[in-house]
Amino acid sequence: MNHQLSVVIPNYNGKNLLERFLPFTIKALIHSKQTYELIVVDDCSWDDSVPFLKNTYPDIKVFHNEKNLGFSKSCNIGLKKSTGNLVFFLNTDIKLQLNAVLNNFFFFKNIRLEAIVK
């Protein structure tokens, strides 16, 4: 089964962490051979996170909160903006191993997600 995966990363002044760890996330997503979208919800950062993302990773969907809303609300915004049938939340400081995304699909292999969401 091929899933559409939405990866949501809330961010607040995490430019340095994104620079360091986002390449590992992208490699793990590509390695999974699943269709995916990557969403970063920026929580009113002042550290140039948004320009960095837009210039370095133009395929990432970046949503910028005009005021700081906090972690939970940023996660909820990312969830609402997601289009995948699976949503994977990450923090900016997560270094995914190459098989991390692929290994998680094992748990969803026989689950009918429509039954869970209802």
Rosetta blueprint (number, residue, H / E / L):
1 M L
2 N L
3 H L
4 Q E
5 L E
6 S E
7 V E
8 V E
9 I E
10 P E
11 N E
12 Y L
13 N L
14 G L
15 K H
16 N H
17 L H
18 L H
19 E H
20 R H
21 F H
22 L H
23 P H
24 F H
25 T H
26 I H
27 K H
28 A H
29 L H
30 I H
31 H H
32 S H
33 K L
34 Q L
35 T E
36 Y E
37 E E
38 L E
39 I E
40 V E
41 V E
42 D E
43 D L
44 C L
45 S L
46 W L
47 D L
48 D L
49 S H
50 V H
51 P H
52 F H
53 L H
54 K H
55 N H
56 T H
57 Y L
58 P L
59 D L
60 I L
61 K E
62 V E
63 F E
64 H E
65 N L
66 E L
67 K L
68 N L
69 L L
70 G L
71 F H
72 S H
73 K H
74 S H
75 C H
76 N H
77 I H
78 G H
79 L H
80 K H
81 K H
82 S L
83 T L
84 G L
85 N L
86 L E
87 V E
88 F E
89 F E
90 L L
91 N L
92 T L
93 D L
94 I L
95 K L
96 L L
97 Q L
98 L L
99 N L
100 A H
101 V H
102 L H
103 N H
104 N H
105 F H
106 F H
107 F H
108 F H
109 K L
110 N L
111 I L
112 R L
113 L H
114 E H
115 A H
116 I H
117 V H
118 K L
